[in-house]
Amino acid sequence: MKLNILSNKIGWFGKFSGYECLTDYFPKEFHIKITRSKTLLFNRLVGKLIQKYTRRKHVSTSEVFAEFSFMNKMSTKSISHILYLENHLHILPRIQQKKKKIVATIHLPISRWTEDRLDKLKFLDQAILLYDEEAEAFSKYISRDKIHFIKHGVDIDFFKPGNPTLVQKNKILFVGHFLRDFEMFMKVYHLLLEEDFGKELEFHFIIPAAFRKIPALDTIVNSDRVFFHGGLSDEELLEFYQTSYLMLMPMIDSGANTAVVQAIATGLPVITTDIGGIRSYGGGEVFEVNKRNDSKAMAALFTKYYYDSDFRNSVAIKERKFALEQLDWNTIAKQHLSVYNTILNAN
């Protein structure tokens, strides 16, 4: 099989994070050409010329060059796969004109899509959706039998539980900024401070510096129990997962969530909202979830975890088991290959 991949790399993700890790798990005998956006001078100059011709001013010149290169390779490959569809929707009409086999992966919940962007899904041969809850909603724009639910994978050999004796009971983790519900977090935060253990808690936020201007957190940024971290190595990030007692991270909405997937793999119990794709990753079955804006119920669940270490540890074990059985990149890669074969065998 000859694969043509258009990939992206989120700037603050390390080697072991991101959906683009998928390609590391394809069979070695496959012919895979991966195109990524690179800010090389030549790429930017050529991209600028293409940008001027195509009038795609909303896309960076290096991104335009990557898309141009990807489309040029389609004629020599069996399957072309856009790993992050939301970044490249605008090229779908051009690809459809080439009459080539194309699949793309949907990451974001449908609430983040406009009707104009959703309408472009009709140009796909097949779509991969990283969570199951909104498959029917997307089927208004692309036939349901063309939508394939595959979970976001994780490197289970890297993201794994650490030494349980190093877990710090008062260390609480929050990772990321996109679609996080900081207003609900603050309500839970204040409820927890009313508990006997409240003043012992430490809240660690792993958020890139460029995204820390969050109005909801203004009142706690200078607290001696609140810490912000960024620019972490893979190993430093892993240590936070392995040594924290809980992840407290309510969401506004969610598709697949990298932080949740990594927490599950390391056996860090997740406290989050019952929304979007959370149930596709064990929410409600492996770990308890709360309704959005029900801060009292979330604080009560936190308290349950805090006072009952056995309960906390049993959830940690179930999460790790879920990751081993359902999130291993080797398993996820095989599921992608099955979709590719479906496309190749279609009339």
C-alpha positions as CSV (number, residue, x, y, z in Angstrom):
1,M,0.0,0.0,0.0
2,K,1.3,3.5,-0.9
3,L,0.2,6.2,1.5
4,N,0.2,9.9,1.1
5,I,-0.1,11.7,4.4
6,L,-0.6,15.4,5.1
7,S,0.3,16.0,8.8
8,N,0.6,18.8,11.3
9,K,2.5,19.2,14.5
10,I,1.1,21.2,17.4
11,G,3.9,23.4,18.5
12,W,3.9,22.5,22.2
13,F,3.5,18.7,21.7
14,G,6.5,16.5,22.2
15,K,7.7,13.4,20.4
16,F,5.1,11.1,22.1
17,S,2.1,13.4,21.8
18,G,-0.3,14.1,19.0
19,Y,-2.4,12.2,16.4
20,E,0.5,12.3,14.0
21,C,2.3,9.6,16.0
22,L,-0.1,7.2,14.2
23,T,2.3,7.0,11.2
24,D,5.1,5.5,13.4
25,Y,3.0,2.4,13.8
26,F,2.2,1.5,10.2
27,P,4.0,-1.6,8.7
28,K,7.5,-0.9,7.6
29,E,6.9,-2.4,4.2
30,F,4.4,0.4,3.4
31,H,5.5,3.2,1.1
32,I,4.6,6.3,3.2
33,K,5.2,9.8,2.1
34,I,4.5,12.3,4.9
35,T,4.2,16.0,4.1
36,R,4.5,18.5,7.0
37,S,4.4,22.3,7.1
38,K,8.0,23.5,7.5
39,T,9.0,27.1,7.8
40,L,12.0,26.8,5.4
41,L,12.7,29.9,3.3
42,F,12.2,28.0,0.0
43,N,8.8,26.6,1.2
44,R,7.7,30.1,2.3
45,L,8.7,31.7,-1.0
46,V,7.0,29.1,-3.2
47,G,4.0,29.1,-0.8
48,K,3.7,32.8,-1.2
49,L,3.5,32.5,-5.0
50,I,0.9,29.8,-4.7
51,Q,-1.0,31.8,-2.1
52,K,-1.1,34.8,-4.4
53,Y,-2.5,32.6,-7.2
54,T,-5.1,30.7,-5.1
55,R,-6.0,33.7,-2.9
56,R,-5.7,31.7,0.3
57,K,-4.5,34.5,2.5
58,H,-5.9,32.9,5.7
59,V,-3.4,30.1,5.4
60,S,0.4,30.5,6.2
61,T,2.7,30.3,3.2
62,S,4.5,27.2,4.6
63,E,1.1,25.5,5.0
64,V,0.1,26.4,1.5
65,F,3.4,24.8,0.2
66,A,2.7,21.7,2.2
67,E,-0.8,21.4,0.8
68,F,0.5,21.9,-2.8
69,S,3.1,19.2,-2.2
70,F,0.6,16.8,-0.8
71,M,-1.8,17.2,-3.7
72,N,1.0,16.7,-6.2
73,K,1.9,13.3,-4.6
74,M,-1.7,12.0,-4.9
75,S,-1.3,10.6,-8.4
76,T,1.4,8.2,-7.2
77,K,-0.2,7.0,-4.0
78,S,-3.0,4.5,-3.3
79,I,-4.6,6.5,-0.5
80,S,-4.2,10.1,0.6
81,H,-5.0,10.9,4.3
82,I,-5.3,14.4,5.8
83,L,-4.6,13.8,9.5
84,Y,-6.0,17.1,10.7
85,L,-8.9,17.9,8.5
86,E,-10.0,21.1,10.2
87,N,-6.7,22.8,9.1
88,H,-7.1,21.9,5.5
89,L,-10.8,21.9,4.6
90,H,-10.3,24.5,1.9
91,I,-8.4,22.1,-0.3
92,L,-11.1,19.4,-0.5
93,P,-12.9,20.8,-3.6
94,R,-9.5,20.8,-5.5
95,I,-8.7,17.3,-4.3
96,Q,-12.2,16.0,-5.4
97,Q,-11.5,17.3,-8.9
98,K,-8.4,14.9,-9.1
99,K,-10.7,11.9,-8.6
100,K,-8.3,10.3,-6.1
101,K,-9.0,8.3,-2.9
102,I,-9.1,10.6,0.0
103,V,-9.8,10.2,3.7
104,A,-9.5,12.8,6.5
105,T,-9.7,12.8,10.3
106,I,-12.2,14.9,12.2
107,H,-11.0,16.1,15.6
108,L,-13.2,18.9,16.7
109,P,-16.8,18.7,18.1
110,I,-19.5,19.8,15.7
111,S,-20.1,22.9,17.8
112,R,-16.8,24.3,16.5
113,W,-17.9,24.0,12.9
114,T,-19.7,26.5,10.7
115,E,-22.3,25.3,8.1
116,D,-20.0,26.4,5.3
117,R,-17.1,24.2,6.6
118,L,-19.5,21.3,7.3
119,D,-20.7,21.5,3.7
120,K,-17.2,20.7,2.4
121,L,-17.3,17.2,4.0
122,K,-19.3,16.1,0.9
123,F,-16.0,16.0,-1.0
124,L,-14.5,13.2,1.1
125,D,-14.5,9.5,0.2
126,Q,-14.3,8.5,3.8
127,A,-14.0,10.3,7.2
128,I,-12.4,9.1,10.4
129,L,-14.1,10.5,13.5
130,L,-12.1,10.3,16.8
131,Y,-15.2,10.0,19.0
132,D,-18.5,8.2,18.5
133,E,-21.0,10.5,20.1
134,E,-21.6,12.9,17.2
135,A,-21.3,10.5,14.3
136,E,-25.0,11.0,13.6
137,A,-24.7,14.8,13.7
138,F,-21.9,14.7,11.1
139,S,-23.9,12.3,9.0
140,K,-26.1,15.2,7.8
141,Y,-23.1,16.3,5.8
142,I,-21.4,13.0,4.8
143,S,-23.1,9.7,4.5
144,R,-23.1,7.7,7.8
145,D,-21.6,4.7,6.1
146,K,-18.6,6.8,5.2
147,I,-17.9,7.8,8.8
148,H,-15.5,5.5,10.7
149,F,-15.1,5.9,14.5
150,I,-11.5,5.2,15.6
151,K,-10.2,6.3,19.0
152,H,-7.1,8.5,19.4
153,G,-4.2,6.4,20.3
154,V,-1.5,6.8,22.9
155,D,2.1,5.4,23.3
156,I,1.3,3.0,26.2
157,D,5.0,2.2,26.6
158,F,5.9,5.8,27.3
159,F,2.7,7.0,29.0
160,K,2.4,4.5,31.8
161,P,2.0,4.5,35.5
162,G,5.0,5.4,37.6
163,N,6.0,4.3,41.1
164,P,2.8,4.6,43.2
165,T,4.7,5.7,46.2
166,L,5.6,8.9,44.4
167,V,2.0,10.0,43.9
168,Q,1.4,13.2,45.9
169,K,-2.1,13.3,47.3
170,N,-2.3,17.1,47.3
171,K,-1.0,17.5,43.7
172,I,-3.9,18.2,41.3
173,L,-3.3,18.5,37.5
174,F,-4.9,20.5,34.8
175,V,-3.5,20.2,31.2
176,G,-4.2,22.4,28.2
177,H,-6.5,25.4,27.4
178,F,-8.6,24.7,24.3
179,L,-12.3,24.1,25.2
180,R,-11.4,23.9,28.9
181,D,-14.2,25.2,31.2
182,F,-12.2,27.5,33.4
183,E,-15.3,29.1,34.9
184,M,-16.5,25.7,36.1
185,F,-13.1,24.9,37.4
186,M,-13.1,28.1,39.5
187,K,-16.4,27.2,41.1
188,V,-15.1,23.7,42.0
189,Y,-11.9,25.3,43.2
190,H,-13.7,27.5,45.7
191,L,-15.9,24.7,46.9
192,L,-12.8,22.6,47.6
193,L,-11.2,25.4,49.6
194,E,-14.1,25.1,52.0
195,E,-13.1,21.5,52.8
196,D,-10.7,20.6,55.6
197,F,-8.1,19.5,53.0
198,G,-8.6,22.5,50.8
199,K,-5.6,24.6,52.0
200,E,-3.3,21.6,51.4
201,L,-4.0,21.3,47.7
202,E,-1.7,22.3,45.0
203,F,-3.1,23.0,41.5
204,H,-0.7,22.6,38.6
205,F,-1.7,24.0,35.2
206,I,0.3,22.9,32.2
207,I,-0.6,25.6,29.7
208,P,1.8,27.2,27.1
209,A,2.7,30.7,28.2
210,A,1.0,32.3,25.1
211,F,-2.4,30.9,26.2
212,R,-2.4,31.8,29.9
213,K,-4.3,35.1,29.7
214,I,-7.5,33.5,31.1
215,P,-9.8,35.9,32.8
216,A,-11.4,33.2,35.0
217,L,-8.1,32.5,36.6
218,D,-7.1,36.1,37.3
219,T,-7.9,35.8,41.0
220,I,-5.7,32.8,41.6
221,V,-2.6,33.3,39.4
222,N,-0.7,34.7,42.3
223,S,-1.8,32.1,44.8
224,D,0.9,30.1,46.6
225,R,-1.1,26.9,45.8
226,V,-1.4,27.5,42.1
227,F,1.5,26.8,39.7
228,F,1.8,27.2,35.9
229,H,4.2,25.1,33.7
230,G,5.1,25.2,30.1
231,G,7.9,24.2,27.7
232,L,8.1,20.8,29.3
233,S,10.1,17.9,27.9
234,D,8.2,14.6,27.3
235,E,9.7,13.2,30.5
236,E,8.7,16.2,32.6
237,L,5.2,16.0,31.3
238,L,5.1,12.3,32.1
239,E,6.3,13.0,35.6
240,F,3.3,15.3,36.2
241,Y,0.9,12.6,35.1
242,Q,2.6,9.9,37.2
243,T,2.9,11.9,40.4
244,S,-0.4,13.7,40.5
245,Y,-3.3,12.4,42.5
246,L,-6.1,13.6,40.2
247,M,-6.7,15.4,37.0
248,L,-9.4,18.1,37.5
249,M,-10.3,19.4,34.1
250,P,-13.9,20.3,33.3
251,M,-14.7,20.9,29.6
252,I,-16.9,23.2,27.5
253,D,-16.9,20.6,24.7
254,S,-14.7,17.9,23.5
255,G,-13.8,15.6,20.6
256,A,-10.8,13.4,21.4
257,N,-8.7,15.0,24.1
258,T,-5.0,14.4,24.2
259,A,-4.6,15.2,27.9
260,V,-7.5,12.8,28.8
261,V,-6.0,10.0,26.7
262,Q,-2.5,10.5,28.3
263,A,-4.0,10.6,31.8
264,I,-5.9,7.4,31.2
265,A,-2.8,5.7,30.0
266,T,-0.8,6.7,33.1
267,G,-3.6,5.7,35.4
268,L,-4.3,9.2,36.6
269,P,-8.0,9.4,37.5
270,V,-9.8,12.0,35.4
271,I,-12.5,14.3,36.8
272,T,-14.2,16.0,33.8
273,T,-17.5,16.9,32.2
274,D,-19.9,14.5,30.5
275,I,-19.8,16.2,27.1
276,G,-18.7,15.6,23.6
277,G,-16.4,12.6,23.1
278,I,-15.6,11.9,26.8
279,R,-17.7,8.7,26.9
280,S,-15.8,7.3,23.9
281,Y,-12.7,7.3,26.2
282,G,-14.2,5.6,29.2
283,G,-16.3,8.5,30.7
284,G,-19.2,7.1,32.7
285,E,-17.8,3.5,32.5
286,V,-14.2,3.6,33.5
287,F,-14.3,6.9,35.4
288,E,-17.2,8.9,36.7
289,V,-18.2,12.2,34.9
290,N,-20.3,15.2,35.8
291,K,-22.9,17.3,34.1
292,R,-21.7,20.6,32.8
293,N,-22.0,23.4,35.3
294,D,-22.8,21.0,38.2
295,S,-19.9,22.2,40.2
296,K,-21.2,20.8,43.5
297,A,-21.4,17.3,42.0
298,M,-17.8,17.6,40.7
299,A,-16.5,18.9,44.0
300,A,-18.3,16.0,45.7
301,L,-16.6,13.5,43.3
302,F,-13.3,15.1,44.0
303,T,-13.9,14.7,47.8
304,K,-14.8,11.1,47.3
305,Y,-11.5,10.4,45.5
306,Y,-9.6,12.4,48.1
307,Y,-10.9,10.5,51.1
308,D,-11.0,7.1,49.5
309,S,-7.6,6.1,48.1
310,D,-8.8,2.6,47.4
311,F,-11.5,4.0,45.1
312,R,-9.0,6.3,43.5
313,N,-6.5,3.5,42.9
314,S,-9.2,1.2,41.5
315,V,-10.1,3.8,38.9
316,A,-6.4,4.2,38.0
317,I,-6.2,0.4,37.4
318,K,-9.3,0.5,35.2
319,E,-8.0,3.4,33.2
320,R,-4.7,1.7,32.5
321,K,-6.5,-1.5,31.4
322,F,-8.7,0.6,29.1
323,A,-5.6,2.2,27.5
324,L,-3.9,-1.2,27.0
325,E,-7.0,-2.8,25.4
326,Q,-8.3,0.1,23.3
327,L,-5.8,3.0,23.0
328,D,-2.6,1.2,22.0
329,W,-1.3,2.9,18.8
330,N,-0.6,-0.6,17.4
331,T,-4.3,-1.4,17.6
332,I,-5.3,2.0,16.4
333,A,-3.0,1.7,13.3
334,K,-4.6,-1.6,12.3
335,Q,-8.0,0.0,12.5
336,H,-6.8,2.8,10.2
337,L,-5.5,0.2,7.7
338,S,-8.9,-1.4,7.7
339,V,-10.4,1.9,6.6
340,Y,-7.8,2.3,3.9
341,N,-8.7,-1.1,2.5
342,T,-12.4,-0.2,2.6
343,I,-11.6,2.8,0.4
344,L,-9.4,0.8,-2.0
345,N,-12.1,-1.9,-2.4
346,A,-14.9,0.5,-3.0
347,N,-16.4,0.7,-6.5
